[in-house]
Amino acid sequence: MPEGGPLAGVRVVELAGIGPGPYAVMLLADMGADVVRVDRVGGPGADYTPNPVIERGRRSVALDLKQADGVAVLLDLVAAADVLVESYRPGVAERLGFGPDRCLAANPRLVYGRLSAFGQDGPLATVVGHDVNYIGMTGALHSIGRAGERPVPPLNLVGDLGGGAASLAFGVVCALLESRTSGRGQVVDANVLESTASLLGLVHGLRAQGRWSGERGTNLLDTGCPYYDVYTCADGRWMAFGAIEERFFRTALEVLGVEDPSLRGAHKDRTRWPALRAALTVAFARRTRDAWTAAFEGREACVSPVLDLDEAAAHPHAVARGGYAPIPGSDLPQPTPTPGSAAAPRRCRRRPPRRGARCRGARGAGVRRRPRRRARRGRRGGGS
């Protein structure tokens, strides 16, 4: 069984950033890409907080990219790479001397992946923001929350990660496939705004069919529907109720002991949704979350417990599949790489690097290096 992963042999140069850029590169590293992160010589900026999970799988070299010799070393790295990833504001890479034109001149087969907030051009191209701002401008944030209440930010899962980062990683891999055929590199222009809008494709389709209202908290998937919601149990914890299909709905009512015959047909009748919600609320409040979990075990009803982060990592299914592994130097868990395949066993290949540690293949002015390790078994010591 191959151990390197499906991206083994793909060399990636990552220009250190924050937010979705590092997560996109983590996805590439998890699949076996050899990633060198270019950090600042003077250390990270004040807005940077190290993250031991999304920074895994790299080596690190420090360059002063405001100096010509630092840029020259970066271009040397680019010349031997397959991919470069940057998440600067539009125009910054060009101003510093390593924009797409210069990098593709150094390496015509290069995939130049860039991730921005609003895209490389347009009226908002240089406007600052964070996930909550971007998803607010797509309709995603407006759609998340209960009727009559404020929208609820869904962490930064929708914009930064599920949108921008995943779009960049997918675009880079697609461009790599095309480059292997054509021999030509290209620029992958991903941005959080449009990637988030793409995630709303299902909702836009439902609207076109007249099956989705613009009023928050009144639709099938946004807590408007009583059979797709979260209910509080006797111990104050919660169960997730997603019995959309009729047969699952009937089984759920049976397990809950909801015997009112008038509710049997309430599944598709909006006029009876308030009565159904009230009955489900009363039923779940009779027992604890774990008691309901046990009651629904083995029953096809689409009802499950709402777990916290520690419970999720310790769940028997996650344990059986190796879904989590310890963060190096910590007792806390991290999700293991996904998806898995014969070429991509689910294991964390390399811990996060020491910032600016010596990197094999990076030599020259502007590189901060640690003392060379003594060679072992006839091979040079690698970076962290």
PyMOL commands that set and color helices and strands:
alter all, ss='L'
color gray80, all
select helices_A, chain A and resi 20-30+68-79+92-96+100-106+131-136+141-143+157-182+192-199+201-208+246-256+261-263+266-268+270-284+289-296+309-314+316-320
alter helices_A, ss='H'
color red, helices_A
select strands_A, chain A and resi 11-15+34-40+58-63+83-86+111-116+186-191+229-232+238-241+303-305+324-326+333-335+367-368
alter strands_A, ss='S'
color yellow, strands_A
deselect
rebuild
show_as cartoon
